[in-house]
Amino acid sequence: MVAKDETHIMAKITTLGKGITLIGELHSENSVRIEGHFEGNGLIKGALYIIPGAFWEGSLIADLVIVQGVLEGDVSAQRVMMLSGSIVTGTVFAPLVKIQSGAIFNGLLRMRAERKALFNDPASPAALPGNLRQIA
């Protein structure tokens, strides 16, 4: 369900497989597909795709976030897509947000009027943990 203009973001994908639980920090120069359970903070210079049945808990900075599973935490991205069946809880900072019918969103949505660089931006959302703001 990724548009043609987003395929370049998904070119290289690292997968956290089904049945795997990872606790810690995730830093990736490529896109990441979550099929299992992740607890921690993430900095992804690409897309994060959370499939149905998968779970992400923690703060996140990414270019694109596509959720079909569960995401609990604060998110800063250029584009966020909450697809049918997804459950998102937290604060979302993004200029472009799509919430499909059947998606559940509990939280705060803060949309910027213009796209800013998420990485190397001193104005990264204050809600994100200091360690992510420092490395972003």
N, C-alpha and C positions, 0 to 999 in steps of 0.2 A: 504494500500500500504506500510505497514511496514514489513521489512524483519524479518525472524524468530529470528535472533540474537539481534534484537532491541525490541522484545516483553517484555523483562524484564524491559526496561526503561518505557514502556507504561502501566505497571501493575496497578498503581494507577493513575487515571486521575481526575483532577479537571476541570470542564467545565464552561466557561463564555458563557452563553446561547445566542441564537439568540435574537436580539432586545434589548440586554443589552449593555449600554455604561459604561465603568469603566475608571476613570481618577485617576492616582496616581502611586504607585509603587506596583509591584507584586513580592512577594518572595514565592517560593514554594519548598518544599522538594520532591514533586511528579511531574508527568507530567501534562501539562495543555493543554486543547483543547479550542481554541478561535473560537466561532461561531458568536460573536457579534463584538463590537468595543472597543479596548483598546488603551488608550493614556497614556504613561508614560514609566518608565523603569522597566526591569524585571530581576530577578535572579532565574533561574529555574534549580534545580538539578534533571533533568529528561529531557523529551522531550517537546517541544512546537509544537503543531499542529495547523496551521491556515487553517481552511476549506474554500472552495470556498464561496465568499461573505463576509468573515470576514476581519477585518482590525486591524493591530497592528502598532502603531506609537510610536517610542521611542527606546532607546538602550536596548540591551538584552545580557545576558550571559546565555547559556543553554548547556546541553550535546548534544542534537539533536534538530535541527529545521527543520520541514517539512512544506513547504508553498504551499498552493493551492490558497490562497486568496491574500491579499495585506500586505506587510511588508515594512514600511518606517523607517529606522534607522540603527544604527551600531549594528552588531551582532558578538559575539565571541562564537564559539561552536566547539565541536569535529567533528560534521558532520552537513552539511546543504544540504537539498534537496529542490530544486525549481522545483515543478511539473508543468506540462502543465497547462496553465491558470493563473499561479501565476505572481505577479508583485512585484519585490523586488528592493528597492531603498536605497542605503547607502553603507557602507563599511562592508564587510564580512571577518572575520578572522577565518579560519578553515583549518585543514589539509586535510579534505575530503569534496569535494563539488560536487554535481550532479545537472546539469541544464538540464532539459528535453526540448525537442523540444516543442515550444509553450509557454515556460516560458519567461518572460521579466525581464532582470536584468540591472539596470542602477546604476553603482557605481564602487567601487574599490574592488578587490578581493585580499586578502593577505593570501596565503597558507603557513603554517609552514611545514617544512620538517619532523618534529616529533610531536607526540602528547604530549602536556604539560597539566598538571592539570590546568583546568580553575579556579577552586576554590582554594584559598590560594596561588595563583601565583602572586608574586609582579610585574611580567612583563605583567599583563593584559593589553590589548590594551589601549594606551593613549587616543584614540578617545572616549572611554567610559566615562561617567560622573564619577567624583571622588567618589560619594556616592556608585556607583556599584563597583568600583575598591577597595574601602575600605572594603566592606562587603564580596567580593568574596574570 
